[in-house]
Amino acid sequence: MLSLTVQGSEQISPHFMSITLGGDDIQHLDRSGFDQSGRLFFADPDDDNVFLPSSERWILQLTLQGSAKQRPRVRTYSIRRFRRDALAFDIEIALHESNASHKPAAPGSRWALAAEPGAKVAFLDQGYSYAPTTGATWQLLVGDESALPAILAILERSTETSEALPAEVFLEVPAPEDIRSEITAPPGTAIHWLPRSDPSAKPGALALEAVKQDQLPDGRFYAWTAGESSLATGVRRHLVGTRHIPKSDICFRGYFTHGRASL
Ligand SMILES: Cc1cc2nc3c(=O)[nH]c(=O)nc-3n(C[C@H](O)[C@H](O)[C@H](O)COP(=O)(O)OP(=O)(O)OC[C@H]3O[C@@H](n4cnc5c(N)ncnc54)[C@H](O)[C@@H]3O)c2cc1C
């Protein structure tokens, strides 16, 4: 469990905040996997009375040491970029309205907007899932805004390897202004940006439909898909059922469920 502070924040587009987290504890963070993620523990804005865990047995620690009112919020985010020299890393948080009935709504999204330098957080590494299969000649990456940081990190870090697989990328974003212009990616990569035109549309539906309609390149490929859970499961179902891709060549991860707050 790393004790970190917010070092800076920047709104990079209408629906994305980039937050830099840093501190001496970064020395204990192993760089593992291209889509490495972790649990972020943080306080609601204006709540000074929160107990942040210091142990990997955080559930036990929070139960024993903090009252219910002192419990922090917990949400999972991908490490977008390491800044090892500065003992820091960046995360990128998608801003969204909450359609859930619980209060306060979408604490992760709210925290990102309000995060001030010096704010204390805790971070617990949760590892990675991206692991291209041997024999793949290209990779299919599909996600919505919650998976955009992981997909950009996968593309960027793929270029650091000697056998970078060209990627066919389907990335759904909340609005055209969220499309990124400067992307570092393996040669031969094609990125299909899919901005939503309807703000009330379910995230991921556009990306799933685009994959279903696309011809996709020839040759054996590795597929990695993440985002709203129907997107991840829908892409896998389509690849297995319609395109007869072996299940072992597909990694799929539901990052959130539409209409349900994360735990
Ligand atoms: C391994 C992993 C890595 C992840 N990496 C990132 C990341 O790098 N950046 C990132 O932004 N998210 C990432 N997520 C997703 C993030 O943890 C969830 O989106 C989380 O629910 C956000 O918390 P919240 O407090 O903002 O909203 P919640 O309180 O959890 O949800 C409130 C409501 O908002 C909806 N909702 C939640 N997230 C979104 C969204 N992105 N778009 C639209 N509606 C949403 C929910 O369905 C719910 O109805 C990751 C998740 C996992 C499991």
The ligand as a MOL file (V3000), in Angstrom:
LIG
                    3D

  0  0  0     0  0            999 V3000
M  V30 BEGIN CTAB
M  V30 COUNTS 53 58 0 0 0
M  V30 BEGIN ATOM
M  V30 1 C -8.7120 -2.5560 -13.8460 0
M  V30 2 C -9.5090 -1.2570 -14.0250 0
M  V30 3 C -8.8750 -0.1250 -14.5550 0
M  V30 4 C -9.5940 1.0720 -14.7120 0
M  V30 5 N -8.9510 2.1830 -15.2080 0
M  V30 6 C -9.6250 3.3630 -15.3220 0
M  V30 7 C -8.9610 4.5520 -15.7680 0
M  V30 8 O -7.7590 4.5650 -16.0120 0
M  V30 9 N -9.7020 5.6960 -15.8770 0
M  V30 10 C -11.0460 5.7250 -15.5780 0
M  V30 11 O -11.6710 6.7860 -15.6880 0
M  V30 12 N -11.6980 4.6100 -15.1460 0
M  V30 13 C -11.0130 3.4390 -15.0020 0
M  V30 14 N -11.6540 2.3270 -14.5350 0
M  V30 15 C -13.0960 2.4100 -14.3100 0
M  V30 16 C -13.4620 3.0900 -12.9960 0
M  V30 17 O -12.9110 2.3800 -11.8970 0
M  V30 18 C -15.0010 3.1180 -12.9120 0
M  V30 19 O -15.5060 3.8250 -13.9960 0
M  V30 20 C -15.5330 3.6840 -11.6370 0
M  V30 21 O -16.8850 3.2840 -11.5170 0
M  V30 22 C -15.5220 5.1910 -11.5660 0
M  V30 23 O -15.9410 5.5800 -10.2860 0
M  V30 24 P -16.9190 6.8150 -10.0380 0
M  V30 25 O -16.8770 7.0650 -8.5670 0
M  V30 26 O -16.5600 7.9340 -10.9520 0
M  V30 27 O -18.3470 6.2750 -10.4660 0
M  V30 28 P -19.2510 5.1920 -9.6640 0
M  V30 29 O -19.6970 5.7720 -8.3590 0
M  V30 30 O -18.5190 3.9020 -9.5780 0
M  V30 31 O -20.4840 5.0240 -10.6320 0
M  V30 32 C -21.5600 5.9570 -10.6270 0
M  V30 33 C -22.3590 5.7740 -11.9060 0
M  V30 34 O -21.5680 6.2040 -13.0180 0
M  V30 35 C -21.4430 5.1580 -13.9890 0
M  V30 36 N -20.0680 5.1980 -14.4960 0
M  V30 37 C -18.9460 4.7820 -13.8670 0
M  V30 38 N -17.8560 4.9920 -14.6210 0
M  V30 39 C -18.2970 5.5640 -15.7610 0
M  V30 40 C -17.6630 6.0220 -16.9290 0
M  V30 41 N -16.3370 5.9650 -17.1030 0
M  V30 42 N -18.4280 6.5510 -17.9240 0
M  V30 43 C -19.7660 6.6460 -17.7780 0
M  V30 44 N -20.4300 6.2220 -16.6780 0
M  V30 45 C -19.7150 5.6880 -15.6960 0
M  V30 46 C -21.7690 3.8770 -13.2480 0
M  V30 47 O -22.3270 2.9290 -14.1120 0
M  V30 48 C -22.7540 4.3360 -12.2080 0
M  V30 49 O -24.0560 4.3840 -12.7580 0
M  V30 50 C -10.9620 1.1390 -14.3380 0
M  V30 51 C -11.5760 0.0030 -13.7620 0
M  V30 52 C -10.8560 -1.1780 -13.6180 0
M  V30 53 C -11.5470 -2.3760 -12.9910 0
M  V30 END ATOM
M  V30 BEGIN BOND
M  V30 1 1 1 2
M  V30 2 1 2 3
M  V30 3 2 2 52
M  V30 4 2 3 4
M  V30 5 1 4 5
M  V30 6 1 4 50
M  V30 7 2 5 6
M  V30 8 1 6 7
M  V30 9 1 6 13
M  V30 10 2 7 8
M  V30 11 1 7 9
M  V30 12 1 9 10
M  V30 13 2 10 11
M  V30 14 1 10 12
M  V30 15 2 12 13
M  V30 16 1 13 14
M  V30 17 1 14 15
M  V30 18 1 14 50
M  V30 19 1 15 16
M  V30 20 1 16 17
M  V30 21 1 16 18
M  V30 22 1 18 19
M  V30 23 1 18 20
M  V30 24 1 20 21
M  V30 25 1 20 22
M  V30 26 1 22 23
M  V30 27 1 23 24
M  V30 28 2 24 25
M  V30 29 1 24 26
M  V30 30 1 24 27
M  V30 31 1 27 28
M  V30 32 2 28 29
M  V30 33 1 28 30
M  V30 34 1 28 31
M  V30 35 1 31 32
M  V30 36 1 32 33
M  V30 37 1 33 34
M  V30 38 1 33 48
M  V30 39 1 34 35
M  V30 40 1 35 36
M  V30 41 1 35 46
M  V30 42 1 36 37
M  V30 43 1 36 45
M  V30 44 2 37 38
M  V30 45 1 38 39
M  V30 46 1 39 40
M  V30 47 2 39 45
M  V30 48 1 40 41
M  V30 49 2 40 42
M  V30 50 1 42 43
M  V30 51 2 43 44
M  V30 52 1 44 45
M  V30 53 1 46 47
M  V30 54 1 46 48
M  V30 55 1 48 49
M  V30 56 2 50 51
M  V30 57 1 51 52
M  V30 58 1 52 53
M  V30 END BOND
M  V30 END CTAB
M  END
